[in-house]
């Protein structure tokens, strides 16, 4: 995937899920953005748009029930 490439909804959902998982693992939003943009070879602007779309549409893992302990 290159900067500016049009991504499918499935690709965006995968990236969003990876971003959420990365942010759960490390408590540094800046670093999580760097890791995910590098992994998928996308721009930070693309990632921000994917994050907004994922939150707005409650993509997994946001739509999944929270496990109780």
C-alpha positions in Angstrom: 0.0 0.0 0.0 1.4 3.3 -0.9 0.6 6.9 0.2 -2.6 8.0 -1.4 -3.7 4.6 -2.5 -7.4 4.0 -2.2 -8.0 1.4 0.4 -10.9 -1.0 0.5 -13.2 -1.0 3.5 -11.7 -4.4 4.6 -8.2 -3.0 4.4 -9.2 0.0 6.4 -10.9 -2.2 9.0 -7.8 -4.3 9.3 -5.6 -1.2 9.8 -8.1 0.2 12.4 -8.1 -3.0 14.3 -4.3 -3.1 14.3 -4.2 0.5 15.5 -6.5 -0.2 18.4 -4.5 -3.3 19.4 -1.2 -1.4 19.1 -2.6 1.4 21.3 -3.7 -1.2 23.8 -0.2 -2.6 24.0 1.7 0.6 24.2 0.4 3.7 26.0 2.0 6.1 23.5 -0.4 7.3 20.8 2.4 9.0 18.8 4.4 5.7 18.7 1.4 3.6 17.8 0.7 5.9 14.8 4.3 5.6 13.7 4.2 1.8 13.9 1.0 1.4 12.0 1.7 3.9 9.3 5.1 2.2 8.7 3.6 -1.3 8.8 1.0 -0.4 6.1 3.0 2.2 4.3 0.3 4.8 4.6 0.4 8.5 5.5 -0.6 9.8 9.0 -3.5 11.6 7.3 -4.8 8.3 5.9 -4.5 6.7 9.3 -6.3 9.6 11.0 -9.1 9.3 8.5 -9.3 5.5 9.0 -9.4 6.0 12.8 -12.2 8.6 12.5 -14.2 6.3 10.1 -13.6 3.3 12.4 -14.8 5.2 15.5 -17.8 6.7 13.7 -18.9 3.3 12.4 -17.9 1.3 15.5 -15.7 -1.1 13.6 -14.3 -4.1 15.5 -12.9 -4.2 18.0 -15.1 -1.3 19.2 -18.3 -3.2 18.3 -17.2 -6.3 20.2 -18.5 -6.8 23.8 -16.0 -6.0 26.5 -14.8 -9.1 28.4 -15.5 -9.1 32.1 -12.9 -10.3 34.5 
